[in-house]
């Protein structure tokens, strides 16, 4: 028995040494259900192995114009050893989108530092905010229960007030047409309408919440693109707008500008990212630049078509 115990002791020491020498890794998990653009996605990162290492803070490789935005930065779960972090991300593109890279610095007993990076990152299925099924048809109207035939007895009590209201509306309409003759205001051109909106938004910076300004900015740019192109841009997501610009072969400056403006607006509105006055003013001027470059492009296309027709 003593001999057997003497043989087991070295084996246990070797097993313990191998376990303690296991390489440090980061395991990343996220919900498997599909999400929509701008939804909050909880993420959990668990450190494995490397029990003798000293772990630093978790870093998330999120790019300024990338497919992910950080809603809640990583927070370490209290009492976890090795450490465990939890954070919340928001997707900014549709499709099968892999999570961003994660890394954490570690330091061994000798004081040497290294970086541990996550592998096998989960892929999240991100769908558009627009409905994918067919338009729902309204249910047919039904007659009121318990009523048969036409209610002639109700006509007289309502006929006299209705005739008075109709006469008043007719008089008001004639007077408005007379007073407003020759004073009708033509609708603004797409570029002029957007420029007027941008001027108003520039004056509201610092006096209105950034979310409200970004919401009106995104809506105004979508309306301009729809009026300028004839495409249903007001119903498109930011990702679909970029696909539209690419399909119509708009200039590269227009495509980059649309991406920059909508990225800023989405991060402020959906990602709850802080935006200072400089970010907002830059987004407004980028919107103006998008419209100016697109106007030049459309004019050039019209002139080219006229030359082909006359040639």
RAMONOR-V971837 format. One line per field, one symbol per residue. ss: DSSP state (@ for helix, = for strand, . for the rest). burial: # if it has 16 or more other ideal C-beta (glycine too) atoms within 10 Angstrom, else .. A space follows every 10 residues. Layout:
ss->???
burial->???
This chain:
ss->.@@@@@@@@@ @@@@@@@@@@ ....====== ....==...= ========.. ...======= =......=== ======.... ...======= =...====.. =======... ..=====... ..=====... .......... .......... .@@@@@@@@@ @@@@@@@@@@ @@@@@@@@@. .........@ @@@@@@@@@@ @@@@=..=.@ @@@@@@@@@@ @@@@@@@@@. ..@@@..@@@ @@@@@@@... .@@@@@@@@@ @@@@@@@@@. ......@@@@ @@@@@@@@@@ @@@@@@@@@@ @@@@@@@@@@ .
burial->.......... .......... ...###.#.# ....#.###. #.#.###.## ..#.#..#.# ......#### #..#...... .####.#### ####..#.## .###.#.... .....#.#.. ...#.##... .......... .......... .......... .......... .......... .........# #.###.##.. #...#....# ..##.###.# #########. #.#..##### ##.##..#.# ..######## ########## ###.#...## ..##.##### #.###.##.. .......... .
